[in-house]
Amino acid sequence: GDSVTQTEGLVTLTKGLPVMLNCTYQTTYSPFLFWYVQHLNEAPKLLLKSSTDNKRTEHQGFYATLHKSSSSFHLQKSSVQLSDSALYFCALSEGTNTGKLTFGDGTVLTVKP
Amino acid sequence: NAGVIQTPRHKVTGKGQEATLWCEPISGHSAVFWYRQTIVQGLEFLTYFRNQAPIDDSGMPKERFSAQMPNQSHSTLKIQSTQPQDSAVYLCASSLVGGSSYEQYFGPGTRLTVL
């Protein structure tokens, strides 16, 4: 079945530094990849999505590129802010009509002053 | 747009009792998803409705869990004979249509605690 791997469980950074959160996936279908962000006691919200190979997608200063050759969709930001502290999920949807999401374990990003 | 509404926000049950969780999707959305979130298992898919019809329940535990969508404005997740391991945040999400490319909008979740 489908799977998503996020290698970092916890990332702690100082404000202003760059960040990269890793995401790799396995699927036999044509993949749609998503990044969701969940702030404390809030619902997950979509941050980025892509199904296009080798095309960078950006939103709110975050960006990611889907690389089908390496089955990766890493999330990056050039300068993190205190408000970026949250739980980040990478998720995969197979290229069919179901739309159900398979999530990675999540990465907690903590940004310190 | 009120977003996805889930009630109750918190529910505490005793072991063996029944719990019913409610979800009101965004008006006009035809797809409704249920997920479960725990520290140990993370976010897991449970079940999916499209135009009120059950499409995929591959993530639902075979016993004690059931979901329905009697009309386009609400869905319910029922857990019979709740067990401590059912303690989790249950998230409902809706999207305009079912399909991989459509954004799922999540509700705030119902935190179920089984004592």
Boltz contact constraints between the chains, C-beta under 6 A:
constraints:
  - contact:
      token1: [A, 32]
      token2: [B, 100]
      max_distance: 6.0
  - contact:
      token1: [A, 32]
      token2: [B, 101]
      max_distance: 6.0
  - contact:
      token1: [A, 43]
      token2: [B, 106]
      max_distance: 6.0
  - contact:
      token1: [A, 43]
      token2: [B, 107]
      max_distance: 6.0
  - contact:
      token1: [A, 43]
      token2: [B, 108]
      max_distance: 6.0
  - contact:
      token1: [A, 44]
      token2: [B, 106]
      max_distance: 6.0
  - contact:
      token1: [A, 46]
      token2: [B, 103]
      max_distance: 6.0
  - contact:
      token1: [A, 93]
      token2: [B, 100]
      max_distance: 6.0
  - contact:
      token1: [A, 95]
      token2: [B, 100]
      max_distance: 6.0
  - contact:
      token1: [A, 97]
      token2: [B, 98]
      max_distance: 6.0
  - contact:
      token1: [A, 97]
      token2: [B, 99]
      max_distance: 6.0
  - contact:
      token1: [A, 98]
      token2: [B, 56]
      max_distance: 6.0
  - contact:
      token1: [A, 99]
      token2: [B, 98]
      max_distance: 6.0
  - contact:
      token1: [A, 99]
      token2: [B, 99]
      max_distance: 6.0
  - contact:
      token1: [A, 99]
      token2: [B, 100]
      max_distance: 6.0
  - contact:
      token1: [A, 100]
      token2: [B, 45]
      max_distance: 6.0
  - contact:
      token1: [A, 100]
      token2: [B, 48]
      max_distance: 6.0
  - contact:
      token1: [A, 100]
      token2: [B, 56]
      max_distance: 6.0
  - contact:
      token1: [A, 103]
      token2: [B, 42]
      max_distance: 6.0
  - contact:
      token1: [A, 103]
      token2: [B, 43]
      max_distance: 6.0
  - contact:
      token1: [A, 105]
      token2: [B, 42]
      max_distance: 6.0
  - contact:
      token1: [A, 106]
      token2: [B, 42]
      max_distance: 6.0
